[in-house]
Amino acid sequence: MTDHQATAAPVLTLAPAMPAPDAPAWSGAAWVGAVDRREALAASAVELDGAAGFRRARLLVRDGREVAGFVDVAVDAGGAVDPAELGAALRDLRTTRLPSVPTGAPVGRISVVIGTRDRPDDVRRCVRSVLASAYDDLEVFVVDNAPTTAATRDVVASFGDARLHYVLEARPGVSRARNAGLALASGAVVAFVDDDVVVDRDWLAALADAYARDADVVCVTGLVPSGELRTPTQRYFDERVTWARNTERRVFRTSEPPADLPLFPFSVGAFGTGANMSLRRSAALALGGFDVALGPGTPARAGEDPDLFTRVLFSGGALAVEPSAVVWHKHRPDREALRAQALGYGTGLGAWVAKLMLRPRTAFAVLRRAVGALRQLGALGQGTGGDGAGADQVSAAVDAVGGWPVDDAFRDATAGLKRVELVAALGGPVRYLRARRAAR
């Protein structure tokens, strides 16, 4: 072996966040995965597993467990990225700083609750990733919510893992499913994920550190990046949600309102999402769990996540956003599914606002921030006269990220979705009242 061969830089091969058997059909698709910055800069080449048919890649960049940000780079015909382009993009990202060493008591056992309904393939993938976590003391509850088949029960049984438990919740509603898991949990912390996610190996360890770092933190959310960007609707959703890029570690308290969030503590998106959230079990029980009149499976369709976040903050607890607690999410792949999701988000937003206005304390807080809300809505409305202008605005924002093409397929798949969400919000209050009656 020559000296040159002995010191040659290695080739780094990356795995996709959510492997798929087929090449993408859309030219604007992007391969999605994660890379350690030090390893990438030391490699002679970076190759992507399963990258056939992709022209671009989005990489979550980490320094060890710390998240530095995202880069979007070109992919060649052989499934590799240009080392020069990648190296420049990696060096442009911010330098990460290690957080303070946790000084509080270890949290011990963490209970993971996965709510699901008739999606056995998704729940199998999710459970597999949770059980592979680099955290020793965990238990997992798969809550089968108003199922129509025994498929989920069979999936859980197939693992044969003593840490994994099947729970049947016959009454429909994500909030009921989460509450059922919460009632059985024995861990000091209860973590909730959706069935359409894959958790990072260090997800639970990162959550545990966040609780040990700040004693008053009773809720921790994490980063939820897109696990797939194969279709126009997945890319549209990725650009619309803020929690897919919450890479800044923050702790929110009502005693210290953040200057950059004038609507705080009603800042939807800044706190994260229910696809990756956790609570101290004692605090969750004291709050009464999730509102069963909100969320998928109810007339309100959504709204359970921001409702719980605001209740945590109004109770005097702190809410931490911990970006190193990563959960990859599979967005809706087609227009019909995304339209249904937009309808649900809009309805849930209106329902949640209705709940806030029905309680004097929160109603007063909402009214105090109404001026800021109107200003924000006015800024959003500028230049969005009709679906065409709104679509152009979204397209321009997307096109600025990585230089991806905005083509007819993207415009056709996403036209009018923002209006669907806004119109649905108007009907949210009525649907919330219906949901409250049904819950009783």
C-alpha positions, -999 to 999 in steps of 0.1 A, spaced: 0 0 0 14 34 -10 14 64 14 -11 81 -9 -35 51 -6 -31 50 32 -40 87 36 -67 90 9 -98 107 21 -128 84 25 -160 84 4 -190 93 25 -223 76 16 -255 91 30 -288 73 36 -321 89 28 -343 100 58 -372 80 44 -362 54 18 -386 48 -11 -383 21 -37 -392 42 -68 -375 71 -85 -395 104 -83 -418 113 -112 -414 151 -107 -384 170 -120 -384 193 -89 -380 165 -64 -351 166 -39 -333 137 -21 -335 143 17 -311 132 43 -287 144 70 -249 149 71 -223 156 97 -204 187 86 -170 174 98 -174 141 81 -185 157 48 -156 182 48 -131 154 54 -145 132 26 -132 129 -9 -167 125 -22 -203 125 -9 -226 99 -25 -263 95 -19 -279 61 -15 -311 58 -35 -307 90 -54 -317 78 -89 -339 104 -106 -331 132 -82 -315 164 -94 -312 181 -61 -307 172 -24 -317 188 8 -293 180 37 -298 186 74 -264 196 85 -252 186 120 -221 191 141 -223 159 161 -258 162 176 -261 199 171 -281 212 141 -263 239 120 -291 243 94 -300 230 59 -282 231 25 -297 225 -9 -272 212 -35 -272 197 -70 -270 159 -75 -252 145 -105 -264 115 -127 -243 91 -105 -261 101 -73 -232 122 -59 -230 159 -49 -203 183 -61 -177 185 -32 -169 221 -40 -205 232 -39 -213 212 -8 -181 224 10 -189 261 3 -225 256 15 -214 239 47 -189 266 55 -215 293 50 -237 278 78 -235 292 113 -211 278 138 -230 258 164 -224 262 201 -229 234 225 -257 241 250 -250 244 287 -244 210 304 -276 197 320 -274 203 357 -309 190 368 -320 156 377 -321 130 349 -357 124 337 -353 87 337 -380 68 318 -396 84 288 -430 71 276 -436 74 238 -472 76 226 -480 70 189 -516 77 179 -526 59 147 -556 49 126 -556 23 98 -520 30 87 -501 -1 95 -472 5 72 -466 39 86 -468 28 122 -445 -1 116 -418 23 102 -424 47 131 -422 21 158 -391 6 144 -373 39 145 -384 46 181 -373 12 194 -339 19 178 -334 50 199 -301 55 217 -320 58 250 -321 29 274 -352 36 296 -383 39 273 -417 24 268 -439 28 237 -477 29 235 -493 25 201 -528 38 205 -551 24 178 -578 50 174 -612 38 162 -597 12 139 -616 -6 111 -592 -35 109 -569 -55 132 -539 -46 111 -523 -22 137 -527 -47 165 -509 -73 142 -481 -49 135 -475 -43 172 -476 -80 180 -450 -87 152 -423 -68 170 -423 -91 201 -407 -63 222 -416 -60 259 -412 -22 257 -440 -20 232 -477 -19 241 -509 -19 221 -538 3 233 -573 4 218 -591 37 220 -625 31 203 -636 67 205 -623 87 175 -600 117 179 -562 122 181 -567 140 215 -585 110 229 -557 87 216 -530 108 232 -549 110 265 -553 72 265 -515 68 262 -509 95 288 -531 77 313 -510 45 310 -476 61 308 -452 55 337 -424 78 325 -416 111 340 -418 125 305 -443 115 279 -433 121 242 -460 122 215 -453 116 178 -476 110 148 -475 77 129 -461 92 97 -427 101 112 -393 85 116 -375 96 148 -337 103 149 -316 79 170 -308 107 195 -343 121 196 -351 109 231 -317 118 245 -320 153 232 -355 157 249 -341 144 282 -312 169 281 -337 198 275 -357 189 306 -325 185 327 -312 218 315 -341 240 328 -361 229 358 -392 250 349 -395 235 314 -426 213 313 -430 210 275 -403 203 249 -408 202 211 -382 194 185 -373 199 148 -396 183 123 -379 185 89 -394 171 57 -386 134 53 -396 135 16 -396 161 -11 -407 140 -40 -439 158 -51 -450 195 -57 -474 193 -27 -447 180 -4 -425 209 -13 -453 234 -10 -461 222 25 -424 223 34 -423 260 25 -455 268 44 -447 254 78 -423 271 101 -417 241 124 -398 223 96 -369 248 101 -370 257 138 -332 253 142 -327 278 170 -328 265 206 -352 287 226 -371 286 259 -404 305 261 -419 319 293 -448 343 298 -426 362 323 -402 370 294 -422 377 263 -400 375 232 -397 408 213 -397 391 179 -431 374 185 -457 402 189 -485 376 191 -469 356 219 -481 333 234 -504 327 204 -475 324 180 -486 294 159 -456 275 145 -429 291 167 -435 265 194 -434 234 172 -460 208 163 -477 177 178 -458 155 155 -428 160 179 -438 172 213 -433 160 249 -445 170 284 -436 162 319 -463 137 329 -472 155 361 -478 187 342 -498 171 314 -521 154 340 -525 187 359 -535 204 326 -561 178 320 -543 164 289 -554 173 254 -588 189 247 -610 162 232 -630 188 214 -600 197 192 -579 177 168 -582 153 139 -612 129 143 -634 157 157 -656 183 139 -628 209 148 -603 188 127 -572 203 144 -560 229 169 -551 206 198 -514 214 196 -514 252 198 -541 249 225 -519 227 247 -488 249 241 -507 281 252 -522 263 282 -486 252 292 -474 288 290 -505 303 308 -500 278 336 -466 293 343 -445 265 328 -418 270 303 -418 256 267 -385 247 251 -377 242 214 -349 217 211 -337 214 175 -314 185 182 -345 164 189 -352 155 153 -382 137 139 -386 133 101 -421 138 88 -437 125 56 -458 152 41 -490 145 21 -478 135 -14 -508 146 -36 -531 176 -40 -562 158 -26 -545 148 6 -529 182 10 -562 200 4 -578 179 32 -549 188 54 -552 225 46 -589 223 53 -582 207 87 -555 232 97 -577 261 88 -607 247 106 -586 239 136 -571 274 138 -606 289 138 -618 264 164 -588 272 187 -594 309 184 -630 303 193 -620 285 224 -597 313 234 -625 339 230 -649 318 251 -626 322 282 -623 357 297 -586 354 306 -575 343 271 -600 364 254 -585 395 270 -550 384 260 -562 378 224 -578 413 221 -547 429 235 -527 414 206 -554 420 179 -537 451 165 -505 431 159 -525 403 144 -543 426 119 -510 441 109 -495 407 103 -526 396 82 -523 429 62 -487 421 54 -496 386 43 -524 400 22 -503 425 2 -499 413 -33 -521 383 -29 -551 395 -48 -566 361 -58 -552 327 -61 -529 335 -90 -510 363 -71 -508 342 -39 -494 313 -59 -468 336 -75 -458 348 -40 -453 313 -27 -435 303 -59 -411 332 -56 -403 322 -20 -398 286 -30 -376 294 -60 -353 313 -37 -345 282 -17 -318 262 -35 -329 275 -69 -354 248 -75 -375 252 -106 -411 264 -101 -429 246 -129 -465 241 -141 -468 209 -120 -460 229 -89 -485 256 -97 -513 232 -107 -508 211 -75 -508 240 -51 -532 266 -66 -559 278 -42 -547 259 -12 -540 290 9 -576 302 2 -590 268 13 -572 272 46 -584 307 52 -620 300 43 -620 269 65 -608 290 94 -641 310 92 -661 279 99 -639 268 128 -658 284 156 -691 267 147 -674 234 143 -657 239 177 -691 244 194 -703 212 177 -672 193 189 -678 205 225 -713 192 224 -702 159 209 -674 156 236 -700 159 263 
